[in-house]
């Protein structure tokens, strides 16, 4: 019995060791990808800042901004763009952003509003499809390394729905990358665009050399340029969210795989101790069996020679000379 337990524990140890090799490799891969993903996030930020600056300069040229993307409406239908991952093994990364979007969606439904879902990542798609939510579009297969073309495709679907009146408001749910050890889920309005954020409602700047804007000549008209720039601004925000989500996913996966590797070490230690105890029990049992067998043989030999000893004693008594009478 003890030998069977020892063999079973040996198989478990080998299985855990194999799993540990996989989790360790995935931890190292995720750690190497974090740096590259973080660099892409930092490289994309100047583009977003510059396009916002250009829009502010266009409005400063006296152009009146009229775009469907800025139009505030009575909210009847809310669209959610949920940025999750294509794969799991990344801790609570997928679950956190999905649950945040779902709670907001259910709150809008309770208030009598309709909803639409534009999903990024297989995990988000499988979650909402399994629960029979209404899905307008889904985009998968690129969440680990998103490109600007992917953001442009998603933005095209969302902008078309907003301009046609299918969506009255668009919310963006993603995970913001703060550091390798900290990420947070963000649910932020995407459309209509915030006029104050774009600098369309800024007060007149005070007089001073630091507030003087360089003169620009626009071709075509500033209003025409704005109509083309605002969709690019939406694409830039979506691309930034995809990059932040990718970096957050790699960080979460690195932590999850490190925890799995540490747990594998603990399991191996525990199983090794149990195996050693089982082996010690088996050795002790074998020694006891050997000692018991030896004692049994010694007792059997003693019982077998007992009649011969009695007979020898009797013969010795017969040959004892008797004392002569005086």
C-alpha positions in Angstrom: 0.0 0.0 0.0 2.8 2.4 0.9 4.6 1.6 -2.3 1.5 2.5 -4.3 1.2 5.8 -2.6 4.9 6.6 -3.2 4.5 5.8 -7.0 1.4 8.1 -7.2 3.2 10.9 -5.5 6.2 10.5 -7.8 3.8 10.9 -10.8 2.3 14.0 -9.3 5.7 15.6 -8.6 6.7 15.0 -12.3 3.4 16.5 -13.5 3.8 19.6 -11.3 7.4 20.0 -12.4 6.3 19.9 -16.1 3.6 22.5 -15.4 6.2 24.7 -13.5 8.4 24.8 -16.6 5.5 26.1 -18.7 4.4 28.7 -16.1 8.0 29.9 -15.7 8.5 30.2 -19.4 5.2 32.2 -19.7 6.3 34.4 -16.9 9.6 35.3 -18.6 7.8 35.9 -21.9 5.3 38.2 -20.4 8.0 40.1 -18.5 9.9 40.7 -21.7 6.7 41.9 -23.5 5.8 44.4 -20.8 8.8 46.6 -21.7 7.9 46.6 -25.4 4.3 47.3 -24.7 5.1 50.1 -22.3 7.3 51.7 -24.9 4.5 51.6 -27.4 2.2 53.2 -24.9 4.7 56.0 -24.4 5.3 56.4 -28.1 1.6 56.8 -28.8 0.9 59.5 -26.3 2.6 62.4 -28.2 0.3 61.7 -31.2 -2.8 62.1 -29.1 -1.5 65.2 -27.4 -0.5 66.8 -30.8 -3.8 66.1 -32.5 -5.6 67.7 -29.5 -3.3 70.7 -29.9 -4.0 71.0 -33.6 -7.8 70.9 -32.9 -7.4 73.7 -30.4 -5.4 75.8 -32.9 -8.1 75.2 -35.5 -10.8 76.5 -33.1 -8.6 79.4 -32.2 -8.6 80.4 -35.9 -12.2 81.3 -35.5 -13.8 78.3 -37.1 -17.1 77.1 -35.9 -17.1 73.4 -35.1 -20.1 71.5 -36.2 -19.7 67.7 -36.2 -22.0 64.8 -35.3 -19.3 63.5 -33.0 -19.8 66.6 -30.8 -23.5 66.4 -30.8 -25.1 65.8 -27.3 -28.4 63.9 -27.5 -31.0 62.4 -25.3 -29.6 59.1 -24.4 -31.8 56.2 -25.5 -29.1 53.7 -26.5 -25.7 53.3 -25.0 -22.9 51.5 -26.8 -20.0 49.9 -24.9 -16.6 49.3 -26.4 -15.0 46.6 -24.1 -11.3 46.0 -24.5 -10.3 42.6 -23.1 -7.9 39.8 -24.2 -7.9 36.9 -26.6 -6.5 34.5 -24.0 -6.7 33.8 -20.3 -4.0 32.9 -17.8 -3.7 36.6 -16.9 -5.3 36.7 -13.4 -8.3 39.1 -13.1 -7.4 41.2 -16.1 -10.3 40.0 -18.3 -12.8 39.6 -15.6 -12.4 43.0 -14.1 -13.0 45.0 -17.3 -15.9 42.8 -18.4 -17.6 43.0 -15.0 -17.2 46.8 -14.9 -18.8 47.2 -18.3 -21.6 44.7 -17.4 -22.5 46.6 -14.2 -22.8 49.9 -16.1 -24.8 48.2 -18.8 -27.2 46.7 -16.3 -27.6 50.1 -14.6 -28.6 51.7 -17.9 -31.0 48.9 -18.6 -32.7 49.4 -15.3 -33.2 53.1 -16.2 -35.0 52.0 -19.4 -32.1 52.5 -21.9 -31.1 50.1 -24.6 -27.6 49.0 -25.1 -25.1 47.7 -27.8 -21.8 45.9 -27.4 -18.7 46.4 -29.5 -16.2 43.8 -28.1 -12.5 43.5 -28.5 -11.0 40.1 -27.5 -12.2 36.6 -27.5 -12.7 36.5 -23.8 -15.2 39.4 -23.9 -17.0 37.9 -26.8 -17.4 34.5 -25.3 -18.5 36.0 -21.9 -21.3 38.2 -23.4 -22.3 35.7 -26.1 -22.7 32.9 -23.6 -25.1 35.1 -21.5 -27.1 36.1 -24.6 -26.2 39.8 -24.6 -26.8 41.8 -27.8 -23.5 42.1 -29.7 -23.2 44.6 -32.6 -19.6 43.8 -33.5 -16.6 41.9 -32.2 -12.9 42.2 -33.1 -10.4 39.4 -32.1 -6.9 38.1 -32.7 -4.7 41.1 -32.1 -5.0 42.1 -28.4 -1.4 41.1 -27.6 0.1 43.4 -30.2 -2.5 45.8 -31.6 -1.8 48.1 -34.5 -3.3 51.3 -35.6 -5.2 49.6 -38.4 -7.2 47.6 -35.7 -8.1 50.8 -33.9 -9.2 52.4 -37.2 -11.4 49.4 -37.9 -13.1 49.6 -34.5 -13.5 53.3 -34.7 -15.1 53.1 -38.1 -17.8 50.8 -36.8 -18.5 52.9 -33.7 -18.4 56.3 -35.5 -20.8 55.0 -38.2 -23.3 53.8 -35.6 -23.0 57.2 -33.7 -23.4 59.3 -36.8 -26.4 57.3 -38.0 -28.1 57.7 -34.7 -27.9 54.0 -33.7 -25.9 55.0 -30.6 -26.6 58.1 -28.5 -23.6 57.6 -26.3 -20.5 55.5 -26.5 -18.6 54.3 -23.4 -15.1 52.9 -23.5 -14.0 50.2 -21.0 -10.4 49.2 -20.8 -7.5 48.7 -18.4 -5.1 51.6 -17.9 -1.4 50.7 -17.4 0.1 52.6 -14.6 3.1 50.4 -13.8 4.1 46.8 -13.9 2.6 46.3 -10.5 -0.5 48.4 -10.8 -3.3 48.6 -13.4 -6.8 50.0 -13.1 -10.0 49.5 -15.0 -11.4 52.7 -16.7 -14.9 53.3 -18.0 -14.9 56.6 -19.8 -17.2 58.4 -22.3 -15.9 58.1 -25.9 -18.7 59.9 -27.8 -20.0 62.5 -28.0 -16.5 64.0 -27.7 -15.8 66.3 -24.8 -15.6 69.8 -26.1 -13.7 71.0 -23.0 -11.1 68.2 -23.4 -10.5 69.2 -27.0 -10.1 72.9 -26.0 -13.3 73.9 -27.8 -14.7 75.7 -24.7 -11.5 77.3 -23.3 -11.7 80.9 -22.2 -9.8 83.5 -24.1 -6.1 83.4 -23.1 -4.7 86.2 -21.1 -2.3 88.6 -22.8 1.3 87.6 -22.6 4.1 86.2 -24.7 3.6 82.6 -23.4 0.0 82.6 -24.6 0.7 83.9 -28.1 -0.2 81.3 -30.8 1.7 81.1 -34.0 -0.3 82.2 -37.0 -1.5 79.3 -39.3 -2.7 79.3 -42.8 -5.2 76.4 -43.4 -6.0 74.7 -46.6 -8.8 73.7 -46.9 -11.0 75.6 -44.5 -10.5 75.0 -40.7 -14.0 73.5 -40.4 -13.3 71.0 -43.2 -10.0 70.0 -41.5 -11.8 69.6 -38.1 -14.4 67.3 -39.7 -11.5 65.0 -40.8 -9.5 65.4 -37.6 -12.2 64.4 -35.1 -12.5 60.8 -36.4 -8.7 60.6 -36.2 -9.0 61.7 -32.6 -11.4 58.9 -31.9 -9.0 56.4 -33.5 -6.1 57.8 -31.5 -8.0 57.3 -28.2 -9.0 53.8 -29.2 -5.5 52.9 -30.2 -4.2 54.2 -26.9 -6.8 52.1 -25.1 -5.7 49.0 -27.0 -2.0 49.6 -26.2 -2.8 50.3 -22.5 -4.9 47.1 -22.5 -2.0 45.0 -24.0 0.5 46.3 -21.5 -1.9 45.7 -18.7 -2.6 42.1 -19.9 1.2 41.3 -20.1 1.7 42.7 -16.6 -1.2 40.7 -15.2 0.0 37.5 -16.9 3.5 38.0 -15.5 2.1 38.2 -12.0 -0.3 35.3 -12.5 2.4 33.0 -13.9 4.8 34.0 -11.1 2.2 33.0 -8.6 1.6 29.8 -10.4 5.3 29.0 -10.4 5.6 29.7 -6.7 2.5 27.5 -6.0 4.2 24.7 -8.0 7.3 25.0 -5.8 5.1 24.7 -2.7 3.3 21.7 -4.2 6.5 19.9 -5.0 7.8 20.5 -1.5 4.6 19.2 0.0 4.5 16.1 -2.3 8.1 15.4 -1.6 7.6 15.4 2.1 4.6 13.1 1.8 6.5 10.8 -0.5 9.4 10.6 2.0 7.0 9.8 4.8 5.4 7.1 2.6 8.9 5.7 1.8 9.9 5.7 5.4 6.6 3.9 6.3 7.3 1.3 3.6 10.9 0.8 4.9 9.7 0.5 8.5 7.0 -2.0 7.5 9.6 -4.1 5.6 12.0 -4.1 8.6 9.2 -5.1 11.0 8.2 -7.9 8.6 11.8 -9.1 8.5 12.2 -9.0 12.3 8.9 -10.7 12.7 9.9 -13.4 10.3 13.2 -13.9 12.0 11.5 -14.2 15.4 9.0 -16.7 14.0 11.8 -18.8 12.6 13.7 -18.7 15.8 10.6 -19.8 17.7 9.9 -22.6 15.3 13.4 -23.9 15.6 13.2 -23.7 19.4 10.0 -25.7 19.3 11.4 -28.3 17.0 14.5 -29.0 19.2 12.6 -29.1 22.5 11.9 -33.0 22.4 15.5 -33.8 21.5 16.7 -31.8 24.5 14.3 -33.6 26.8 15.4 -37.0 25.5 19.1 -36.1 25.9 18.5 -35.0 29.5 16.7 -38.3 30.2 19.6 -40.3 28.7 22.1 -38.4 30.8 20.1 -39.3 34.0 20.2 -43.0 33.1 24.0 -43.1 32.9 24.6 -41.3 36.1 26.5 -43.7 38.4 24.8 -44.5 41.7 26.6 -44.1 45.0 27.9 -47.4 46.5 26.5 -48.4 49.9 29.0 -48.2 52.7 
